[in-house]
């Protein structure tokens, strides 16, 4: 990430320095070429076109000397006997004959850098003018060194800036990694990642990732806390029936010392406590399931299912009359689900209503396309107990003397949520409790 952040800046810095070097070099040589062109024009103005070929001025070996110049004919046979000072090439002859355009050349003369200009001079001749290029060459070297230093500094600063940007940008990821490692080492989901301050809704992607990780940790903490509370509550609830089981088992182990009545009483108590423990363990297993297995889902018609559960409740609670009312438009109502789990939901609601109903008072069950309601005529639910009736192992003050473990309503709400329904409790008008199962859709 540091390289990705620094590379564009470094490329821009190097590109700007390279462009500046080319501009400086062009300007220095442009000034030198203008001096050469002026010198060539001056020679053409001072001399006639019939001037003999040969060296005109030859003092350019010194830095402060004027330009050295010479006239070159197009025909090598017209060359003077005295050698030329400046190099004569085929291109020079072509310029003299008019076959080529004037041009500039960089060369070394007397061991010094020199710039030469070749242009036509009259008919069939060319004039060559040369100047020492030491100043231009020195300026080019100095510009190259300075711009190389500036470009190197720019690359270094861009690298440092890219490293700082990457460290700053990935700081939440580093904190996320450290938090994950700390959670893995301590198994404590209470740790959180510190988020940088800023206005809400304007976080960057990494900050949003850290916030999502914190939200996940919060949910994980809630899940772990709920599991620990379930284990603690289950242990507390199982302690009493297990102690009673052990007592009755030890009592039956000495059956030879008991009367027939005592043996029957102990056997009945043992069987009853075994059923209670078995039911509680089954309830705990059901509560431990998070969601319905998808392959078992099917379209379940509610009217016959509720009628079957009500008939079963009548046999289990003979002292409580159950009434069932199904509206005509609810006869074909169905939802996708697991029949056994839906039956357990309705059974728990009916058992809870029957448990709090005085003998002879009815439990009213009503099914419409929108909801299933179960109402009893018992003492009802106190206002302070309403928020907690669906909590695991919660038992109101009036229910602690009654049989049960406090898991039935919690299981009913879990089954309802798994089927996309909503289960609620309220105080019924005229007394009693009313449980409403709002169907999905």
N, C-alpha and C positions, 0 to 999 in steps of 0.2 A: 504493500500500500504506500510505503514511503517512496519507493521508486516511481510508482504511478503518479503520485502527487508532485514529485520533484522533476520528473522527466519533461513535462511540457514547459515548466519555467526555465529549466536548463537549456532546452532547445531554443526558446525565445531569446535567452541571453546570448547564446552562441550565435544565433542568427543575426541579432542586432550588431554584435561586435564584428562579425564577418562582413555585414553590409557596410558598417562604418569604415572598415579597413579598405574595402573596394572603393568607396566614395573618396576617401582621403588619397589613396593611390592615384585614382583617376584625376583628381584635381591637381595634384602635384605634377604629374606628367602633362596634364593639359596646359598648365602654365609654362612648362619647359617647351612644349611643342609650339605654343604661341610665340615664344621668343625665337625659335628656329624659323617659323614662318615669316616673322617680321624681318629677320636677318636675310632670308632668301629674297624677300620683296625689295629690301634695301639694295642688295647686290644687283638685282635686275634694273633698278632705277639708276644706279650709278654707272653701269657699264652698258656698252652697246652690244647688240646681238652678234656683231661680227668679231667679238673678242675671241682670241685664240683659246682653245681648250688648255686646261692645266690648273695648277693650284693658284687660287686667288689670295687667300690668307691662310696662314698656318700656325697661328699662335695659340690654339686651343688646348695645348698640353698643360697650360697653367689654369688654375681654378678661376682667377679673376680676369683671364684673357678673353677677348671677343671671340665670336664663333669663327672656326676655320672653315674654309669653303673651297670648292673647286668646280670647274666646268668640265663635263664629260660629253664627248660626241657620241652620236648613235653608231657611227662606224668606227670599229676599233683601229682601222687604218689611219684615222685622223688623230690618234692619240699623240700627245707630245713626247719628246724624248725623255723628259724628266719624269720620274715615277710619281704616281698620285699619292696624296697623303691619306685619303680615305678609301676604303675598299670599294671597288667597282665590280658589280655583278651583272648577270644577264638581265635582271630586273631593272638595273640602272639604264642599260642600253634601250630597253623597251620604253621606259619613261621618256628617254631622249627622242626616240622615234615617234612618240605619241601613241604607242600601242598599249601602254599601261598608265594607270593613274598614279599621282604622287603618293608616297608612303613614308612612314616613320620606322626607324630601326634602332634597337638598343644593342650596343656592341662595347667592346673593350678596346681602348686606344691608349697606347703608351702605358698599359697596366692600370688604367683608370676607367671607370664606367662612363660611357659616352652615349649621347642620344643624337641620332642623325636623321636629317630630313632630305628627301630626294624629290625634286619637282622638275618640270620641263623648263627650258630656258631658250626662248627663241625657237628657231626651226632647226631640228636635228641635234639639239644639245639638251643636256640636263644639268642642273646645278645641285650640288650636295653641300649641305650645311650641317655642322656638328658642334655640340656644346658638351662640356663636362656635366655629368648627371650626378655628381657626388651629393649635392644638397637634396635632390629628389630621392636618391637611394637611401640617404641617411634618414630623411623624413619618413619614408616608407617603413624602414626597419624600426624606428622609434614608435611609429603608430602601431606596427604589428606587435611589438613587445608590450606596449601599454594596453592595447585592446585584448591581447592574450591574457594579461594579468586581470583585467576587468572581467573578461569572460570566465576565467578560472574562479575568480571570487564569486561571480554570479552563480556558477554551477555549485560551488561549495555552499553558498547561502541557500540556494534552492534545495540542496540535499538536506541541510539542517532544517529548513522550513518544512520540507516534506516529512522528515522524521518527526518533527514536533506535531504537525497536523495529524499524522497517523497515530502517534501516541495519544494525542488528545481525543481523536475520533474513536479510537478503540479502547479508551479507558473504561467505558461501561462494559465492554466485552471482557476486559481483564478482571473487572470486579465481579462480573457474572461467573467467570471461570473460577475465581477464588471462592465465591460463595458456594458454587456447586461442589468444589473440592472439600470445603469445610462441612457442608451438609453430608457428603459421602463419608467423611471421617467421623463426624459426631452423631450422625443420624438425627439431627435436630433441624426441623423444618421451620423454625422461628426466625432464621436469618433472612435478611432482606438486602437487596442491592440499593445503595444510595444513588438516587437520581439527581442529575444536575438541575439547579433551579432554572425556571423559565416559564413563560406563559403556557397554559394548557392549550392543547390543540396545535402547537407549533413544534413538537418534538421531532427530532430526526429519527431515522430508521433504527439506529442502535439504541437510542433512549426508549423507543417504543418496544424494542425487543426486551430491554431490561424491565420495563413496566409489565410486559406480558409474563416474564419470568417471575416477577414478584407476585402477580396475580395467581400464577400456577402454584407458587410456594404457599400462598394463603389458602388455596383450595386443598393442597396436600396437607397443610397443618390442620385444617378443619377435619379432613378425612381421618388423619392419624388420631386427633383428639376424640373424634366420634368412636373410632375403633377401641381406643383405650377405655372410654367411658362405657361402651357396650360390654367390654370384658369385665370391667369393675362391677357394673350393675348386675351382669349375669352371675358373677361370682357371689355377689351379695345375695341375690335372689335364690341361688341354688344351695347356699349354705344351710338354710333352715330345713328344706325338704330332705336334703342329704343326711342331715343330722337325725331327722325323724326316721328316715329309712334305716339308718344304722342302728338306732335304738330298737326299732321294731324287729329288725333282723336278729339282733342279739337276744331280744326277748323270746323270739320263736326258736332260737337255738336251745333254749332251756324249756322247751315245750312240755317236758315231762313234769315240770313243777307247776304248770298252769292248769287251770280248769278249762273245761270245754268252752265256756263263754269267753274267757280271757283269750284263748287261742283264736277263736273266731273274730274277736274284736281286733286283735293284733294283725291277723291275716288280712282283714278288710282294710285296716289302716295302711298296711304295707302295699296292698294292691292300689289303693287310692293314691298314695304318694308316688308310686311308680308311674301311674298314669299322668300325674301332674308334672313329674320330672320329664317324662317322655314328651309330653305336649310342649313344655318349655324349651327343650332341646330342639324339637322340630320347628318351633317358632323362631328360635335363634338361627337355625339353618336357613329358613325362608328369608329372614331379615338380612342375612349376609349376601343374598343374591342381589346384584345391582340392577339387572335389567332382564327382560324376558328373552329367552332364546328364540331367535327369529324363525328357525325351522318349525317350531311348534305352534306358530300363530295360525289362526283360522278365523273365519267369520262366525261369531257366536251370537245366536239369537237370545236376547235377554229375557223375554217373557217366559219361555219354558224353563230357562235356567233358574230364574227367581222363583217360579212356582215350585220347582223341585226342592230348592233350598228351604222354602217356607214349609213345605210338607215335612221335610226332615226335622226342622226346628220344632214343629208341633209335637213330634214324637219325643224329642229330647227335653222339651219344656212342657209337659202336659198341663201344668197349672196355669200356663199363660196362653190366652187365646191370641192367635195371629190372624190378621185380616190382610188380604191382598187385593189391591185395586190396580188394574191395568187398563189404561185408556185405549179406545179402539185404534187410534193412530199409532200406538206404541207396540201393537202386537207383532209387527214385522221388524222392529228395531234391532239392529245387530251392529257389533263393533268387532274389529280384528283383535284377537287376544287368545289367551290360553284358558279353556273352560275350567280346568281344575283351580287355577288361581282366582278366577272371577268368582267361582263358587265359594272359595275360602274367604274372599272379601265380604260377600253378602252374609255368609255364616257368622263371621266375626261381628258384623253390625247387629245381626239378630241376637246373637248370644249376649252381646253387651246390653242391648235393650231389654232382653228377658231377665238378665241378672238384676237390673235395677227396677223392674216392674213389680209392684205388689201383686200377690196372687189374685187372679180374676180380672185384672186390668189389661186391656188389649195392647198389642204392639201393632201399629198400623204401618203397612208397607204399600207404597204407591210407586208405579212406574209410568213415566211419560216419555215421549221421544227425546226430551232434553235432560231428564234427571231421574234418579232413583232416590226416594226418601224413606227413612225408617224413623218412626216416632214412637216413643214410649210415654207412659204417664207416671213415671217415677218422680224422684225428688228433683230431677233436672241437674244442670251443671252450674256450679257457682261461677260468678263473674271472674274471680281470681284464678279459676281452674281452666277456663276456656282456652287461653293461649297454649296450654301444656297437655291437653287431652291426647294429642297424637305423639307425644314424646315417649321414647322407650322406657319402660319400667315405671312410668309415672302413674301414681294412683292417688286419687283425691281422698280427702279425709274420710268421706262417707263410704269409700270403696275398700278401705284397708281391711275391714272385717269380712269382706266377701271373697270367694275363691277367684283365682286368676293371678296372672303374673304381670299384668300391665303391658303386654306385648301385642294384644289383639288389635287395638286401634292403630298402633304404629305400623303393623303389618298391613292393615287395610289401606292406609294412606300410601304405603310403598307400592302395593299392587295397583292402586288407582293411578299413581304417577306413571308406572310402567306401561299402563294402557292408555296414556294420554288423557286421563280423566282427573277431576279435582274433587277431593273429599273435604267437606267442612262440617263443623258442628255449631249448633246454636241453641239458645233456650226457646222452647216451643211456647206458643201462646196458650195460656191456660195451664201451664205446668208441664214438666217432663223435658226430655231432650229430643232434638231433631237433628239427624245426620243426613246430609244431602250429598249424593254422588252426582256431580255434573258430568254428563257424558261428553266425549270428544265430538266436535263438529256441531 
